[in-house]
């Protein structure tokens, strides 16, 4: 678990914060000069018209303000640099932690909410850290000024200090209320971010069903509560500021009234002017805190939300003595594997052994566990009981990185990044030479369409390959797997969503990719797996049938019924590639969710 708190961040950068505080103290000391100069001018220069003293004071002030300018520049740079580095570290911590979390976490958290955590909450934290550093500096100023007040008049200083505890109590009480409301506001805003991301990702569906107005109404209605909360928070902040100003005016009245009684009794008009000026400097930090009430409360709420994410413990972790996997021979064995999503059993005592270089196809109805077997093989989840072994080793004994480096995956709906074709192919191995990328592209039948593009391999393909056809995207995904050169290959319905021409080109690329590799094929289109070394028919989380295509077609079982149904539907022109019987409804729902998360 990643340890995170505002205190730990400040501790980590205590050196920079200390330097910033030292420069701030120098700034505070220099700020004390002006009131003292005014005192001397009023008490000595003006009555005696002492021009010599006046010019001396002018030179002193010029020197002081030049020094203040330099110190202020250093203080500002230190503060900005410290805050920027802290935010960079926090975002890196969050992103690194998100990468370590298992698929189950992403099933529970919506994408928009996670984006809100990484961007919005960290931005709020930025304001909070800036305020914390600034307030720390201003507290030092307050202490120095308080000493100066007692030096001028301890009686007036005591009167001026009477209101300080009330100021802090006022801030504390309002902060609790505003922080609670700020947390609610940020939760609602993250929900809105999640809804917005979902609507944008599904814009084709929205438009095809003519639901633009409906989505607008939903979005507008979700925004209204945030307006009410924002107004409420602002009013509470104004109320806190109003109480502060009332107390400040009362303090000024008491100080002025007492000063009238003291003037003439070792208390000059210059003392009064200096004292009155120092009071403004003393309460400045409290004034700033009152005006920044909303930012403080929102920042604290943001910290809590960040801590909530960073406190999530990854389900799938490397063991302390995890082994680094070398290149596998490719033997895979599922030994009495049991697995379930939440309360829905998916695999029940599943056992299967795959020899090195063997091509094994998994078929069966939706919800029977095909994609779950793929997820377990990739160790996106751990089995509830039993073992999965590769080359005789339990896969949990390997580091996740070295283990997955041995496996290549091609999905039905491949995900492509918004960079160039070259970058997407080389994602499998960024250090690969351009010649290796071209060779992988050639094997995957990518080269024929890439060479026709103006920028060839440097063509930017848009978000998730928006400018490419389904067949082109699939072939790029296959080229990526070719470049990875894995020992084990996992194909999840890699051709089921393609037209006949694209399917032929993709199947040729897949045949080249599968050559000499242990391959696990998850299939709906049974016509594509006739040449598999072994076909496994799943039913109710167990193996219902096992054999080659020819062997299974001689049996009056599930496979023969499914194959003949698909062939008949294809001949009739009614489709039928995905005709399967129904399973446990909860298992079906969770199987689809697992598959969707795997693909995206």
Secondary structure, 3 states (H helix, E strand, C coil): CCCCCHHHHHHHCHHHHHHHHHHHHHHHHHHCHHHHHHHHHHHHHHHHCCHHHHHHHHHHHHHHHHHHHHHHHHHHHHHHHHHHHHHHHHHHHHHHHHHHCCHHHHHHCCHHHHHHHHHHHHHHHHHHHHHHHHHHHHHHHHHHHHHHHHHHCHHHHHHHHCCHHHHHHHHHHHHHHHHHHHHHHHHHHHHHHHHHHHHHHCHHHHHHCCCHHHHHHHHHHHHHHHHHHHHHHHHHHHHHHHHHHHHHHHHHHHHHHHHHHHCCCCCCHHHHHHHHHHHHHHCHHHHHHHHCHHHHHHHHHHHHHHHHHHCCCCCCCCCCCCECCCCCCCCEEEEEEEEEECCEEEEEEEEEEECCCCEEEEEECCCCCHHHHHHHHCCCCCCCEEEEEECCEEHHHECHHHHHCCEEEEECCCCCCCCEHHHHHHHHCCCCCHHHHHHHHHHCCCHHHHCCCCCHHHCECCHHHCCCCHHHHHHHHHHHHHHHCCCEEEEECCCCCCCHHHHHHHHHHHHHHHCCCEEEEECCCHHHCCCCCEEEEEECCEEEEEECHHHHHCCCCHHHHHHHHHHHHHHHCCCCCCCCCCCCHHHHHHHHHHHHHHHC
